[in-house]
Amino acid sequence: MNDNPEDSGMRDDEDIDPGEPVAALAGFERDTSSGLIMRIRHTIQRRTTLGQLTSFSADMPLLVLREFWSILIEGLNPVGTRKDTGDGEKVS
């Protein structure tokens, strides 16, 4: 006995025969209007733009705060550029 749900799902999909399409429903098929395609495209673009704007609005204050924090930390611990000290050594 195999309790693996993946195997049973695959067998069920293979066993089902969808048969012939219903001929009566073929008359209801319509071409997609260009207006519908444009509305869908504009909706997707609007949601994408809103998502990017929201992400930018949330991330930018954190980036600015982090940059100010690094400036503050570097100001408290200056790194010297004098010739008599090595690279990156602190100035006393």
PEQUI-V541074 format. One record per residue. N is the residue number from 1. D_FIRST is the distance of its C-alpha to the first C-alpha in whole Angstrom. Layout:
BEGIN
n = (N	N)
d_first = (D_FIRST	D_FIRST)
END
This chain:
BEGIN
n = (1	2	3	4	5	6	7	8	9	10	11	12	13	14	15	16	17	18	19	20	21	22	23	24	25	26	27	28	29	30	31	32	33	34	35	36	37	38	39	40	41	42	43	44	45	46	47	48	49	50	51	52	53	54	55	56	57	58	59	60	61	62	63	64	65	66	67	68	69	70	71	72	73	74	75	76	77	78	79	80	81	82	83	84	85	86	87	88	89	90	91	92)
d_first = (0	4	6	9	12	14	12	11	15	16	15	16	20	20	19	22	25	28	31	34	36	38	42	44	42	44	47	46	45	48	49	49	52	54	54	51	50	53	52	48	50	52	50	48	51	52	49	48	52	52	49	51	54	52	50	54	55	53	53	57	58	56	57	60	60	58	61	64	62	62	66	67	65	67	70	70	69	71	71	74	75	78	79	80	76	73	70	68	70	71	75	77)
END
